[in-house]
């Protein structure tokens, strides 16, 4: 299996994120569900080149918390 860039794949899957003008994305951690040719299902992950393992773990932990509890932007509460 060879490494592949996934930008166009994510576009084709309809991936969108909510960014404000001036926001600067700096890292990404992507999980992709894959159905293999034999019908088995697996997960693959990818990360931006600069993503270190500590930040990746923090991002996964935060994502799990948001999925389980929802997310409230503190600026929306004001």
Sine and cosine of phi, psi and omega as CSV:
sin_phi,cos_phi,sin_psi,cos_psi,sin_omega,cos_omega
0.00,0.00,0.73,-0.69,-0.04,-1.00
-0.96,-0.26,0.54,-0.84,0.09,-1.00
-0.89,0.46,0.64,-0.77,0.00,-1.00
-0.72,-0.69,0.61,-0.79,0.15,-0.99
-0.95,0.31,0.62,-0.79,-0.14,-0.99
-0.88,-0.47,0.16,0.99,-0.02,-1.00
-0.82,0.57,-0.77,0.64,-0.01,-1.00
-0.92,0.38,-0.57,0.82,0.05,-1.00
-0.89,0.46,-0.72,0.70,0.01,-1.00
-0.90,0.44,-0.61,0.79,0.08,-1.00
-0.88,0.47,-0.69,0.72,-0.02,-1.00
-0.91,0.42,-0.51,0.86,0.04,-1.00
-0.98,0.19,-0.10,1.00,0.04,-1.00
0.99,0.14,0.39,0.92,-0.01,-1.00
-0.92,0.40,0.78,-0.62,0.09,-1.00
-0.71,-0.70,0.43,-0.90,0.10,-0.99
-0.74,-0.67,0.42,-0.91,-0.03,-1.00
-1.00,-0.08,0.97,-0.22,0.02,-1.00
-0.87,-0.50,0.62,-0.78,0.09,-1.00
-1.00,-0.01,0.36,-0.93,0.06,-1.00
-0.85,0.53,0.74,-0.68,-0.01,-1.00
1.00,-0.05,-0.24,0.97,0.07,-1.00
-0.90,0.43,0.60,-0.80,-0.03,-1.00
-0.81,-0.58,0.99,-0.14,0.06,-1.00
-0.88,0.48,0.71,-0.71,-0.05,-1.00
-0.85,-0.52,-0.39,0.92,0.01,-1.00
-0.55,-0.83,0.39,-0.92,0.07,-1.00
-0.59,-0.80,0.59,-0.80,0.08,-1.00
-0.74,-0.68,0.88,-0.47,-0.16,-0.99
-0.87,-0.50,0.75,-0.66,0.15,-0.99
-0.94,-0.35,0.74,-0.67,-0.03,-1.00
-0.79,-0.62,0.79,-0.61,0.11,-0.99
-0.99,0.12,0.78,-0.62,-0.07,-1.00
-0.84,-0.55,0.74,-0.68,0.16,-0.99
-0.98,-0.19,0.89,-0.45,-0.03,-1.00
-0.96,0.27,0.25,-0.97,-0.01,-1.00
-0.85,0.53,-0.51,0.86,0.01,-1.00
-1.00,0.08,0.05,1.00,0.05,-1.00
1.00,-0.06,-0.14,0.99,0.04,-1.00
-0.95,0.31,0.44,-0.90,-0.03,-1.00
-0.91,-0.41,0.67,-0.74,0.04,-1.00
-0.60,-0.80,0.17,-0.99,0.11,-0.99
-0.91,-0.41,0.64,-0.77,0.16,-0.99
-0.81,-0.58,0.46,-0.89,0.01,-1.00
-0.78,-0.63,0.47,-0.88,0.08,-1.00
-0.64,-0.77,0.35,-0.94,-0.01,-1.00
-0.55,-0.83,0.45,-0.89,0.09,-1.00
-0.90,0.43,0.41,-0.91,-0.09,-1.00
-0.84,0.54,-0.57,0.82,-0.08,-1.00
-1.00,0.04,-0.06,1.00,-0.07,-1.00
-0.96,0.29,0.87,-0.49,0.05,-1.00
-1.00,-0.01,0.25,-0.97,-0.11,-0.99
-0.92,0.40,-0.53,0.85,-0.01,-1.00
-0.92,0.38,-0.72,0.70,0.03,-1.00
-0.91,0.41,-0.64,0.77,0.03,-1.00
-0.87,0.50,-0.70,0.71,0.03,-1.00
-0.89,0.45,-0.67,0.74,0.04,-1.00
-0.90,0.44,-0.64,0.77,0.02,-1.00
-0.91,0.42,-0.67,0.74,0.03,-1.00
-0.90,0.43,-0.66,0.75,0.02,-1.00
-0.90,0.44,-0.69,0.73,0.03,-1.00
-0.91,0.43,-0.66,0.75,0.01,-1.00
-0.88,0.47,-0.67,0.74,0.03,-1.00
-0.89,0.46,-0.68,0.73,0.02,-1.00
-0.88,0.47,-0.70,0.71,0.00,-1.00
-0.90,0.44,-0.67,0.74,0.02,-1.00
-0.89,0.46,-0.63,0.77,-0.05,-1.00
-0.98,0.19,-0.53,0.85,-0.17,-0.99
-0.85,-0.53,-0.14,0.99,-0.10,-1.00
1.00,0.09,0.07,-1.00,-0.05,-1.00
-0.69,-0.72,0.74,-0.67,0.06,-1.00
-0.84,-0.55,0.86,-0.51,0.05,-1.00
-0.96,0.27,0.83,-0.55,-0.05,-1.00
-0.86,0.51,-0.47,0.88,0.01,-1.00
-0.95,0.31,-0.37,0.93,0.04,-1.00
-0.97,0.26,-0.35,0.94,-0.06,-1.00
-0.98,0.18,-0.27,0.96,-0.07,-1.00
-0.98,0.18,0.00,0.00,0.00,0.00
